[in-house]
Amino acid sequence: MFSKLKYSLLIMRPRQWVKNVFVFAPLIFSGEFASFSAILTSISVTFAFCVASSAAYIVNDLLDIESDRLHPKKSISRPLASGAITVPFAFGLLFLLYCLLMLFYLLFPSAGIVIFFYVGLNILYSLVLKHQPVLDIFSIAVGFVLRVYAGMVALSTPISQWMLITTLCLALFLASIKRRQELRLVGRSGRSVLAHYSPMLMDKYAEMSATGAIIFYSIFVLSAKPILVPTIPLVLFGLFRYWYRVELMDEGESPTDALFSDCQLIGAILLWAGCCTWALWPSNA
C-alpha cells in the first residue's frame, strides 16, 4: 500500500507543482492578499492546477511508455516504464484527477474553463506539439500564462496585460534553457524535437526571451505599479543567477531542480515577493 502511494505521487511529480505559484501573481499585484477569501480562492486554483498538471504528466507517460522503456534513465525513473505502476492503475488515477477537476469547475466555473483549456493544451502537447519545433516551447510558455490568467479570473480582478506578456517571456526563457540543456547533456536523441534545434539557436531564444521579460516587467511596473520600481533589480539578479547556474553548473534541464538547489535564487524570489507584498499592502499602496 505504501509503495503504491509512493509511486502514485512519483507519477504525479509533486516537485513540479512549484510552477503553479504563478497563480498567485494576480493576488499579489491586485493587492487582494489582505482578503482571506481571495487567498483561499487563489489556493484553491493553485491546487486545481496541481491536479491538472499531474494529470498531464500521467497522460504524457502513458503515451510515451514504450519509448521510455528504451531510455536508459526514464526506464528506471518513470513508474509506468519501470513497471512500478500498471497501465490500468494509471488510468484509474487519471480518472480520479479528472473527477476532482470537474468538482473544481462546479465551484469556480470561470477559472475551471481556463484549467480545461490548460488540460486540452497539454493533451495536444503530448500528442503533437512536443514534436513540433518552436511550437513546443510556446506550448509550455502558454501553460504558465494560463496559470496567471486563471488566478485573475478567479478573483475577478483585471491586471495589466504587460504582466501576461512578461509571464510569456519568462516562461519562454525557461523553456529555451531547458531545451538547450537537454541538447548539451543528452544530445539530439533525448527527444525527437531536439533534432530541429541547436545550442546556439536556444541561446538566442533564451537571450531574446530574458530581454523581453525584463523590458516588459519594467513597462508593467512603470505604467501600472511605480511603487515596485525597486523590485526590477531583483528580477535582473534572478535572471543573472539562474543563467549562472545553467552556464557554469550545467543546470536548467529541470528549472525546479535548479531553483531548489540554489539558496541565492530562492532568497531573491522570496525577497521580491516580500517587497511586492509590503509595497502593495493596502495601507502602503
C-alpha positions, 0 to 999 in steps of 0.5 A: 500500500505504501509503495503504491502511494509512493509511486502514485505521487512519483507519477504525479511529480509533486516537485513540479507543482512549484510552477503553479505559484504563478497563480498567485501573481494576480493576488499579489499585484491586485493587492487582494492578499489582505482578503482571506477569501481571495487567498483561499480562492487563489489556493484553491486554483493553485491546487486545481492546477496541481491536479491538472498538471499531474494529470498531464504528466500521467497522460504524457507517460502513458503515451510515451511508455514504450519509448521510455522503456528504451531510455536508459534513465526514464526506464528506471525513473518513470513508474509506468516504464519501470513497471512500478505502476500498471497501465490500468492503475494509471488510468484509474488515477487519471480518472480520479484527477479528472473527477476532482477537476470537474468538482473544481469547475462546479465551484469556480466555473470561470477559472475551471474553463481556463484549467480545461483549456490548460488540460486540452493544451497539454493533451495536444502537447503530448500528442503533437506539439512536443514534436513540433519545433518552436511550437513546443516551447510556446506550448509550455510558455502558454501553460504558465500564462494560463496559470496567471490568467486563471488566478485573475479570473478567479478573483475577478480582478483585471491586471495589466496585460504587460504582466501576461506578456512578461509571464510569456517571456519568462516562461519562454526563457525557461523553456529555451534553457531547458531545451538547450540543456537537454541538447548539451547533456543528452544530445539530439536523441533525448527527444525527437524535437531536439533534432530541429534545434541547436545550442546556439539557436536556444541561446538566442531564444533564451537571450531574446526571451530574458530581454523581453521579460525584463523590458516588459516587467519594467513597462508593467511596473512603470505604467501600472505599479511605480511603487515596485520600481525597486523590485526590477533589480531583483528580477535582473539578479534572478535572471543573472543567477539562474543563467549562472547556474545553467552556464557554469553548473550545467543546470536548467534541464529541470528549472525546479531542480535548479531553483531548489538547489540554489539558496541565492535564487530562492532568497531573491524570489522570496525577497521580491515577493516580500517587497511586492507584498509590503509595497502593495499592502493596502495601507502602503499602496 
